Amino acid sequence: MSTAGGRPSWVLPLAVGLLIGAGSVGAAWWFTTRGNDNAGAAGNPAEEEREKHAQQSLAARSEVDGLATAIGAFKATLNASYIPGGGGWKNGAFRLRPQYQGVEYEAVYLKSNFPYLNLGATGLPSVDLDANQTLVFFLTGGTVTNYQGFSRNKQQPFTPVQVQGEGRIGPFLTDAAKKCDPQGRLLDPWGTPYAYFSWDQTMNTYPNQTFVWGGSTVAPYFDRTGAGGLSPVSYYNRKGFQIISAGPDKLFGPGGYWTPGQGPWAEGGPGADDLSNFGRGPQAKEP
């Protein structure tokens, strides 16, 4: 028998082979168990649902921030002081009409932004818009212009695109057509229209309006009740606007006097998972 340094010549190859074999078995075990762990996580419906809601919440927050930016761009471009959350109709709707007399709330507002608009032939359909549709209309032209903004024809600004590539005013919100329902309402990631309320410069307050959807009703939020009429209600985003998502449960909290973590905003309540542009997270938490 041959030896090397006092060892039989077959010892070293055998040891190396055993180590390689053990390593191969260990590697196979690690990959197998790791794959099983991943498969278990991927197959956990509750975990998948939480992850989905987390991503949707981030998307909703991004959309709310994008709306705020778009509103600012509209105001700067058209020298507007606000975008109304409704109009002068008895149900709070903003009335688009083919013609106006000139004294209607809508006519006055439209002329303030489009001073050369021909009120006798506006080019608009006869349709009543809720607050969400009103916001979308002024940010994009809505279904009237196929979300392509406004024409530079000063007398007929609501004319749809006539020539591809023509200069337009706006749209101030991109990809709106992909995120709106057929009636021109902007939907949150869970498929519910955003509620929109606007401080009315002519009234110096938020109008006494509500947004109703899916069996729930929401009003503008405030943090002081003005009990007994001794002090005015203190609205969130005074002189600005409020944008609210109904969240994963698709139900709005009632708005009004907000008490985070209590009543409708307690965990499991309709307003607990709502998101807004005046809160840091779900409405169950402090603003």
ABEGO torsion letter per residue (X at the ends): XBBBGGBBAAAAAAAAAAAAAAAAAAAAAAAAAAAAAAAAAAABAAAAAAAAAAAAAAAAAAAAAAAAAAAAAAAAAAGBABBBAEBABAAGBBBBBABBAGABAAAAAAAAABAABBAABAGBBBBBBBAAAAAAAAAAGEAAAGGAEBBABAABAABBBABBGBBBBOBABBGAAAABBAAGBBBBAAGBBBBBBBBBAAAGBBBBBBBBBGGBBBBBBBABAGBGGABBBBBBGBGBBBBBBAEAAGBBBAEEBBBBGBEAABBGBAAAABBBAABABBAABBX
